[in-house]
Amino acid sequence: EKLRVPEPSTPYDFGQIINAVNASKDKAACADLLTVTDPKTLPVLLSNKLEGEILLIFIQSLERYVAGKDPGLAYRHLFYLSKAERFKVVLALLSKKEKEEVWQLFDLLSESQSDQYSLEDLESLKKVYEL
């Protein structure tokens, strides 16, 4: 059964949806969540709840379902995700294989054209992600 994803309005709502999405490993539902969520609100909605599993399902969902259709949206989510509390800690704990998944998403974005980011923007964001 497909998870129905409403637009989250509070960190609590967002956390509940993320927990459901993460428990089912439903990347399509996660992509729906990211599509209805304004990237600018991510740091507030995530609050201090960012974890490796959450970062990874975001990355995988953005790569599989969002980047191809809307690379600008995927870029903005990556940008604001990097502003979230605990981002540096979570990033430091990623395995080599997990970092490769992040790299793949950046590769996909660098092959895509968007008026919402330049290759220079992408390169500087890569540094933030320590790639």
N, C-alpha and C positions, 0 to 999 in steps of 0.2 A: 504494500500500500504506500502510495506516494505521500510524503510529508507535506502538509500545507504550510507555507511559510508566510506569516503576516509580517508587515513592517514593524520591527521592534521599536518601542518608544522609550524604554528605560533599560539601564544596564541589567536589571533583574530579568526582564523579558528576553533580552538578547542572550543572556546566560542560559536561560531555560531552553531556548531554541538551539543554541550551540550544543548544549549537552545532549539534546535529542538527536541532532544531526550527527554528532560525534559518536554517540552510542551505536547508531545504525550505519555509520560510515557512509552516509548518503551524500555523495559529492554533488549530485544534481540539486538536492534540496539546499545544500550549502551554497551552491552557485546562485540559486533563487534568492537566498537570504542576502548574499552580497550584492545582487542586482537591485533589490528593493531598499538596501541600506546606503545612505549617503556616506561615501568614503570619509568625509570630514568628521563624521560622528563616531567612527570606529574607536579612536582612543578613549572616548568617554564611555561608549557602550561596553567596551572590553573591560573598563575599569582596571583592576589589578589582576584580572583572571586569565591573562594570556599564558598559554602553556604550549609546549612543543607540539602536542597532538593537534591543538587548535590551529597553530601556525601552519602545520603541514596540511590539514584538510583545507584550509583557505588556499594555500599554494596550489594544491592538486585541483581544487574546484576552479580556481581562476585559470589554470592552464587548460583543463579539459573542456570547460563550458563557457568561459567568459572571454578569454584573450582573443580567440578567433573571431568572435562577433563584435566585441567592443574593447579593443586593446587599450584605449584611453581609460576606460573604467578599471580595467585590471591594473594599469599603472597607478592610478589614483589610490586604489586599495593598497597596493604595495607601499606607496609613499606614506599614507596615513597609518598603516600598520606599523611602520618603523617608528612612529611617534608614540606608540602605545607603551604604557607602563610595563616593565619587565621584558621589553623587546630584546635588549642587549643580553640579558640573562638567558632567555630562551634561545636566542641565536647561538650563543656560546655552547649550548648543550646539544645542538644538532649534530647528528652523526655525519660522516662523509657522504653516505648514500642520500641522506635527507638534504644535505647542502646541494647535491647534484640535482635534486628535484627543483630547488629554488633556481639554480643555474638554468635549467631547461625552460622555465617560465620566462626568465630574462632573455634567453635566446629567441624564444617565440616572439616576445615583444620587440626585439631588435629587428626581426624580419618583417614586422607589421608596420604599417604607416598609420600615424595618428597625428592630428593637429594639436593634441593635448600634451604631447611630450616630444622632445627632440632626442637624438641619440646621445647628446651630451647629458641631458637630464637622466637618461637611462644609465649612462656610465657612472654618474655621481651617485645614483641610487644603489647601483651595484656595490659601490664602496661602503655604503651604509650597511648593506647586507653582508659585507666582508667577503665579497666574491672576487 
